[in-house]
Amino acid sequence: MQTRHQVQPAPENSLERPLAPRRSLWQQFWTIFKQNRMAVIGMVFFLLFFAAAVVGLLLTSGNKPVLNPSLIRLQEKLRPPLSKPNLESLQPDEVPAFGVYLLGTDELGRDVFARMLQGAWVSLTVGFVAVGISVVIGIFLGGIAGYFGQNHVRLDHVIVAGMLLAGAVLLAIKPIWGSVLFCLGGILTLWLFFGRSRTGQGHQSVPGMGLLNFKTLTIDTLIMRLVDIMLCFPTFFLILTVVALLPASIYNIMIVIGLTSWMGTTRFVRAEFLALREQDFVAAVRALGVGNLRIIFRHMMPNAVAPVLVSATLGIASAILTEAGLSFLGFGVPPPNATWGNILSDGQNFIFDAPWLTFIPGITILVVVLAFNLFGEGLRDALNPRLRER
């Protein structure tokens, strides 16, 4: 007698099949990231800010821009948002593009909407370029401190570094002497590198040069004490002092912000390299005779990039806020270029007569910085499962 339900034999390869469908790293990241609603909202505002900055560059640049942020209409000054222009008092080329002042006008009759779009591109450029500079410096110093940190700095290294630094400083004061010192330091660097790798004995093969092999501090100690010294200075006041001594330029602002905000990235990269340096896969690759540069950039750097992305996202918000503060104090991007900081600074004298000149840039800075911070927090949780599980 046959039973009604017969057990079907299991396929031969059933145990080899995965219990769940495999997902790529991007799918895993997005699954975790979209669970954080505030991070998704921050990402949406980030994309809107990026689109507005690109559109603003296209509409406000050129000889005949669609939206002219520097066009002065004194007869239309301090007009409220969504107000229509007085066509009888304006020339045909002075009429706003949309037939209305979307965000009003300032004390000189300039279109605030056009100036905000131009300021969005300035803020985006300053944020990304400054963070790019700080990330490059932080990855370089953090990688050296984490991977080569146990090695000692010799006296010849200190001499060569001093010559290169002195040559770089003297290039701006006395170009001839600076070029000589810089070139001499470069020649000594090449001699130390190739001469030591060729002889394998360093300076001991040269009579009377053994003193240059004297070991001083470790590389990790030197770099981390430099980080501690930089962290002792109030960053904003240091930037303010340097910018006040340099000519007013958007390039100087980007460079100064980048050169004073690399410390956090250096610490992140150093911590990751210290943890990765002792992993089994690094020891296996080193046992195969792979060079240090390939180990660093091919095997260790991809595993250490997650905290760098989070730090860079948060650093963009900090750079935008710093640029707005400098422009508000009059040390930012020089006119006629518009930035959110100088729009806010111009509006402080008319806070009761034209409050939109203060509220519009102030709320925009608040929303953009908050969006970057929320986006960065979401990236941190999605890229670090250990923090997510807590």
Secondary structure per residue as TSV (DSSP state, phi and psi in degrees):
chain	resnum	aa	ss	phi	psi
A	1	M	-	360.0	128.6
A	2	Q	-	-89.4	140.6
A	3	T	-	-77.1	156.6
A	4	R	S	-71.8	-40.9
A	5	H	S	-109.5	117.1
A	6	Q	-	-106.6	138.2
A	7	V	-	-77.0	122.8
A	8	Q	-	-76.0	138.0
A	9	P	-	-66.5	141.1
A	10	A	-	-72.1	142.4
A	11	P	-	-60.2	154.0
A	12	E	T	-64.7	-36.5
A	13	N	T	-99.1	20.7
A	14	S	T	-66.5	-34.2
A	15	L	T	-72.7	-22.0
A	16	E	T	-85.8	-13.3
A	17	R	S	-76.2	145.2
A	18	P	-	-68.2	142.4
A	19	L	S	-68.7	-26.7
A	20	A	S	-135.9	151.4
A	21	P	-	-63.4	137.1
A	22	R	-	-72.6	139.4
A	23	R	-	-120.3	145.4
A	24	S	-	-73.1	170.1
A	25	L	H	-63.1	-37.6
A	26	W	H	-65.2	-40.7
A	27	Q	H	-65.2	-39.4
A	28	Q	H	-64.9	-42.6
A	29	F	H	-61.6	-45.8
A	30	W	H	-68.6	-35.0
A	31	T	H	-61.8	-40.8
A	32	I	H	-74.8	-41.3
A	33	F	H	-66.6	-41.0
A	34	K	T	-72.2	-11.7
A	35	Q	T	-72.3	-21.1
A	36	N	-	-92.9	100.2
A	37	R	H	-66.3	-37.3
A	38	M	H	-65.8	-36.3
A	39	A	H	-66.9	-38.3
A	40	V	H	-64.8	-41.2
A	41	I	H	-62.7	-41.6
A	42	G	H	-62.2	-39.6
A	43	M	H	-64.6	-39.1
A	44	V	H	-62.9	-45.2
A	45	F	H	-66.2	-34.6
A	46	F	H	-62.9	-43.8
A	47	L	H	-65.9	-38.9
A	48	L	H	-64.8	-40.2
A	49	F	H	-64.7	-41.8
A	50	F	H	-63.5	-43.5
A	51	A	H	-64.8	-41.3
A	52	A	H	-64.2	-37.0
A	53	A	H	-66.9	-41.8
A	54	V	H	-67.8	-44.1
A	55	V	H	-63.3	-39.1
A	56	G	H	-62.6	-37.8
A	57	L	H	-63.9	-40.5
A	58	L	H	-70.8	-34.6
A	59	L	H	-87.7	-22.3
A	60	T	H	-110.6	3.6
A	61	S	-	-109.2	162.1
A	62	G	S	105.1	173.3
A	63	N	S	-71.3	-37.1
A	64	K	S	-125.4	77.9
A	65	P	-	-71.8	155.4
A	66	V	S	-65.6	-42.0
A	67	L	S	-119.3	114.5
A	68	N	-	-96.1	106.6
A	69	P	T	-75.8	-14.5
A	70	S	T	-105.8	6.7
A	71	L	-	-74.6	123.7
A	72	I	-	-96.7	130.5
A	73	R	-	-132.7	87.7
A	74	L	G	-63.6	-29.9
A	75	Q	G	-73.8	-9.9
A	76	E	G	-116.0	24.9
A	77	K	T	-73.8	149.5
A	78	L	T	55.0	41.6
A	79	R	-	-83.4	138.4
A	80	P	-	-72.3	165.6
A	81	P	T	-60.7	150.0
A	82	L	T	62.1	22.5
A	83	S	B	-90.2	146.3
A	84	K	-	-89.1	144.2
A	85	P	-	-74.1	155.8
A	86	N	-	-85.6	98.3
A	87	L	G	-65.2	-23.3
A	88	E	G	-71.2	-26.5
A	89	S	G	-101.8	4.5
A	90	L	S	-116.0	146.5
A	91	Q	-	-77.0	161.1
A	92	P	G	-58.9	-34.6
A	93	D	G	-81.5	-4.3
A	94	E	G	-96.4	-7.7
A	95	V	S	-72.0	132.8
A	96	P	-	-61.0	152.9
A	97	A	T	-61.8	-38.7
A	98	F	T	-95.7	7.6
A	99	G	S	72.0	13.4
A	100	V	S	-157.7	148.2
A	101	Y	B	-87.1	99.9
A	102	L	T	-61.5	-42.1
A	103	L	T	-116.5	18.7
A	104	G	-	82.7	-169.7
A	105	T	B	-128.8	162.3
A	106	D	-	-97.0	-164.6
A	107	E	T	-68.7	-15.1
A	108	L	T	-107.0	7.2
A	109	G	-	80.3	12.9
A	110	R	-	-79.8	145.3
A	111	D	B	-71.0	118.2
A	112	V	H	-68.8	-32.7
A	113	F	H	-63.4	-43.8
A	114	A	H	-65.2	-38.7
A	115	R	H	-69.9	-34.7
A	116	M	H	-67.7	-37.7
A	117	L	H	-65.6	-41.6
A	118	Q	H	-65.2	-39.6
A	119	G	H	-66.4	-29.0
A	120	A	H	-64.4	-41.5
A	121	W	H	-67.8	-38.1
A	122	V	H	-63.0	-44.9
A	123	S	H	-64.9	-41.2
A	124	L	H	-63.9	-42.8
A	125	T	H	-64.3	-47.2
A	126	V	H	-61.5	-43.8
A	127	G	H	-62.7	-49.6
A	128	F	H	-72.0	-41.7
A	129	V	H	-69.4	-44.3
A	130	A	H	-62.4	-43.2
A	131	V	H	-68.1	-35.4
A	132	G	H	-60.6	-42.7
A	133	I	H	-63.9	-45.7
A	134	S	H	-66.9	-36.0
A	135	V	H	-68.2	-41.4
A	136	V	H	-61.5	-46.9
A	137	I	H	-64.6	-43.1
A	138	G	H	-65.0	-41.5
A	139	I	H	-65.5	-41.0
A	140	F	H	-64.2	-52.5
A	141	L	H	-70.1	-39.8
A	142	G	H	-66.0	-38.4
A	143	G	H	-65.8	-40.9
A	144	I	H	-65.1	-43.8
A	145	A	H	-66.2	-34.8
A	146	G	H	-81.0	-32.0
A	147	Y	H	-97.0	-42.8
A	148	F	S	-105.7	19.0
A	149	G	T	-63.7	-27.9
A	150	Q	T	-78.5	-15.7
A	151	N	S	-73.4	153.5
A	152	H	E	-97.3	150.7
A	153	V	E	-87.9	123.0
A	154	R	E	-87.3	166.5
A	155	L	H	-64.1	-34.6
A	156	D	H	-67.8	-31.5
A	157	H	H	-63.3	-43.0
A	158	V	H	-62.7	-42.0
A	159	I	H	-64.1	-46.5
A	160	V	H	-64.9	-43.2
A	161	A	H	-63.0	-39.7
A	162	G	H	-63.7	-39.2
A	163	M	H	-66.1	-42.0
A	164	L	H	-65.3	-41.6
A	165	L	H	-66.6	-44.4
A	166	A	H	-63.7	-39.0
A	167	G	H	-64.7	-39.5
A	168	A	H	-65.5	-37.3
A	169	V	H	-70.8	-42.2
A	170	L	H	-71.4	-15.7
A	171	L	H	-61.2	-32.5
A	172	A	H	-84.0	-17.8
A	173	I	H	-104.0	-57.5
A	174	K	-	-126.9	92.8
A	175	P	H	-57.9	-34.2
A	176	I	H	-66.9	-52.6
A	177	W	H	-65.1	-37.4
A	178	G	H	-63.5	-40.4
A	179	S	H	-66.2	-39.0
A	180	V	H	-63.7	-48.6
A	181	L	H	-62.9	-41.8
A	182	F	H	-66.0	-43.7
A	183	C	H	-65.3	-40.2
A	184	L	H	-64.3	-40.9
A	185	G	H	-64.6	-37.3
A	186	G	H	-65.6	-39.8
A	187	I	H	-63.8	-43.2
A	188	L	H	-64.8	-35.3
A	189	T	H	-63.2	-45.9
A	190	L	H	-64.0	-38.7
A	191	W	H	-65.7	-41.2
A	192	L	H	-65.0	-41.8
A	193	F	H	-70.5	-55.0
A	194	F	H	-75.2	-36.2
A	195	G	H	-65.8	-40.6
A	196	R	H	-71.0	-39.4
A	197	S	H	-70.5	-25.9
A	198	R	H	-81.6	-44.2
A	199	T	H	-84.2	-30.8
A	200	G	S	74.0	5.8
A	201	Q	S	-123.4	-3.9
A	202	G	G	68.9	-140.0
A	203	H	G	-82.3	-5.7
A	204	Q	G	-68.5	-20.0
A	205	S	G	-78.9	-10.7
A	206	V	S	-106.8	120.1
A	207	P	T	-61.8	136.6
A	208	G	T	79.8	0.8
A	209	M	-	-107.5	8.8
A	210	G	G	-65.4	-23.6
A	211	L	G	-62.2	-28.7
A	212	L	G	-69.8	-13.1
A	213	N	G	-84.5	2.7
A	214	F	-	-61.3	127.6
A	215	K	E	-87.5	135.3
A	216	T	E	-108.1	-121.1
A	217	L	E	-81.3	163.1
A	218	T	E	-76.6	158.2
A	219	I	H	-63.9	-39.5
A	220	D	H	-63.9	-43.0
A	221	T	H	-63.9	-42.6
A	222	L	H	-63.1	-46.7
A	223	I	H	-69.9	-41.4
A	224	M	H	-71.5	-31.1
A	225	R	H	-70.0	-32.5
A	226	L	H	-64.4	-39.3
A	227	V	H	-62.6	-43.7
A	228	D	H	-62.3	-39.0
A	229	I	H	-65.1	-42.9
A	230	M	H	-65.2	-35.0
A	231	L	H	-72.5	-18.7
A	232	C	H	-70.9	-27.0
A	233	F	S	-82.7	137.4
A	234	P	-	-63.9	117.1
A	235	T	H	-60.5	-46.8
A	236	F	H	-64.7	-41.1
A	237	F	H	-71.5	-31.6
A	238	L	H	-65.3	-44.3
A	239	I	H	-62.9	-42.2
A	240	L	H	-62.0	-40.0
A	241	T	H	-67.3	-44.9
A	242	V	H	-66.8	-43.0
A	243	V	H	-65.0	-35.4
A	244	A	H	-66.7	-27.0
A	245	L	H	-86.3	-19.3
A	246	L	S	-98.5	160.6
A	247	P	-	-63.5	145.6
A	248	A	-	-67.3	117.1
A	249	S	-	-161.4	145.7
A	250	I	H	-67.0	-29.6
A	251	Y	H	-69.7	-41.8
A	252	N	H	-62.3	-38.6
A	253	I	H	-64.7	-44.8
A	254	M	H	-62.3	-43.9
A	255	I	H	-66.3	-43.7
A	256	V	H	-65.5	-43.7
A	257	I	H	-63.0	-40.7
A	258	G	H	-66.3	-38.0
A	259	L	H	-76.4	-10.2
A	260	T	T	-114.9	12.8
A	261	S	S	-135.6	28.6
A	262	W	-	-96.3	-4.5
A	263	M	H	-67.3	-41.4
A	264	G	H	-63.8	-42.6
A	265	T	H	-62.9	-38.7
A	266	T	H	-60.8	-42.6
A	267	R	H	-66.4	-41.9
A	268	F	H	-60.6	-49.6
A	269	V	H	-65.5	-40.5
A	270	R	H	-61.4	-44.9
A	271	A	H	-62.5	-41.3
A	272	E	H	-66.4	-40.6
A	273	F	H	-68.0	-36.2
A	274	L	H	-63.3	-36.3
A	275	A	H	-76.0	-38.7
A	276	L	H	-75.6	-26.6
A	277	R	T	-62.7	-27.5
A	278	E	T	-97.2	4.9
A	279	Q	S	-74.3	159.5
A	280	D	H	-68.0	-36.5
A	281	F	H	-68.0	-31.7
A	282	V	H	-69.8	-41.3
A	283	A	H	-64.0	-37.5
A	284	A	H	-66.9	-42.4
A	285	V	H	-66.0	-39.0
A	286	R	H	-66.7	-34.5
A	287	A	H	-67.9	-24.6
A	288	L	T	-78.7	-3.2
A	289	G	T	85.4	19.3
A	290	V	-	-73.0	142.6
A	291	G	-	-69.4	162.1
A	292	N	H	-63.5	-41.0
A	293	L	H	-62.8	-41.2
A	294	R	H	-68.0	-37.2
A	295	I	I	-63.6	-42.3
A	296	I	I	-68.1	-53.7
A	297	F	I	-84.5	-24.0
A	298	R	I	-96.3	-34.7
A	299	H	I	-113.3	-33.4
A	300	M	I	-97.3	-41.7
A	301	M	H	-61.6	-42.7
A	302	P	H	-59.8	-29.7
A	303	N	H	-82.2	-14.4
A	304	A	H	-105.5	5.0
A	305	V	H	-83.4	-18.1
A	306	A	H	-59.8	-53.5
A	307	P	H	-64.9	-24.2
A	308	V	H	-68.2	-40.0
A	309	L	H	-63.0	-42.0
A	310	V	H	-64.7	-44.7
A	311	S	H	-62.7	-38.0
A	312	A	H	-67.1	-40.1
A	313	T	H	-63.3	-44.7
A	314	L	H	-68.9	-31.6
A	315	G	H	-68.6	-30.7
A	316	I	H	-63.8	-43.8
A	317	A	H	-61.5	-42.1
A	318	S	H	-64.7	-39.7
A	319	A	H	-66.3	-40.2
A	320	I	H	-62.5	-43.0
A	321	L	H	-66.4	-38.5
A	322	T	H	-65.7	-43.7
A	323	E	H	-63.3	-39.8
A	324	A	H	-64.4	-39.3
A	325	G	H	-65.7	-41.1
A	326	L	H	-64.5	-43.1
A	327	S	H	-66.4	-35.1
A	328	F	H	-64.2	-35.2
A	329	L	H	-85.2	-3.6
A	330	G	T	90.9	12.6
A	331	F	-	-111.3	13.7
A	332	G	S	-93.9	-144.9
A	333	V	S	-64.8	128.5
A	334	P	-	-71.1	152.9
A	335	P	T	-66.1	158.9
A	336	P	T	-86.5	5.1
A	337	N	S	-64.2	137.1
A	338	A	-	-97.7	136.7
A	339	T	-	-130.9	161.7
A	340	W	H	-63.1	-31.8
A	341	G	H	-68.5	-45.3
A	342	N	H	-75.5	-24.6
A	343	I	H	-64.6	-42.5
A	344	L	H	-65.4	-37.9
A	345	S	H	-67.5	-40.5
A	346	D	H	-66.8	-29.6
A	347	G	H	-83.2	-10.2
A	348	Q	G	-68.6	-22.9
A	349	N	G	-80.6	-10.8
A	350	F	G	-126.0	36.6
A	351	I	T	-67.5	-25.6
A	352	F	T	-94.9	-33.9
A	353	D	T	-81.2	-36.5
A	354	A	-	-139.0	74.5
A	355	P	T	-65.7	-20.4
A	356	W	H	-64.6	-24.9
A	357	L	H	-67.1	-20.9
A	358	T	H	-99.4	-42.0
A	359	F	H	-71.4	-39.4
A	360	I	H	-65.1	-54.6
A	361	P	H	-67.4	-34.3
A	362	G	H	-65.2	-45.7
A	363	I	H	-67.3	-36.3
A	364	T	H	-63.5	-44.7
A	365	I	H	-61.1	-42.5
A	366	L	H	-60.9	-47.2
A	367	V	H	-66.8	-43.8
A	368	V	H	-65.9	-46.4
A	369	V	H	-64.3	-41.4
A	370	L	H	-64.2	-38.7
A	371	A	H	-64.1	-42.5
A	372	F	H	-64.5	-39.8
A	373	N	H	-66.1	-42.2
A	374	L	H	-66.4	-40.1
A	375	F	H	-63.3	-42.2
A	376	G	H	-65.0	-39.4
A	377	E	H	-64.4	-38.8
A	378	G	H	-65.6	-39.8
A	379	L	H	-62.3	-40.0
A	380	R	H	-62.7	-43.7
A	381	D	H	-68.9	-35.3
A	382	A	H	-77.0	-32.9
A	383	L	H	-87.9	-10.9
A	384	N	-	-127.0	92.1
A	385	P	H	-60.9	-27.0
A	386	R	H	-64.6	-40.0
A	387	L	H	-68.3	-34.9
A	388	R	H	-65.8	-37.0
A	389	E	H	-70.4	-21.2
A	390	R	-	-72.1	360.0
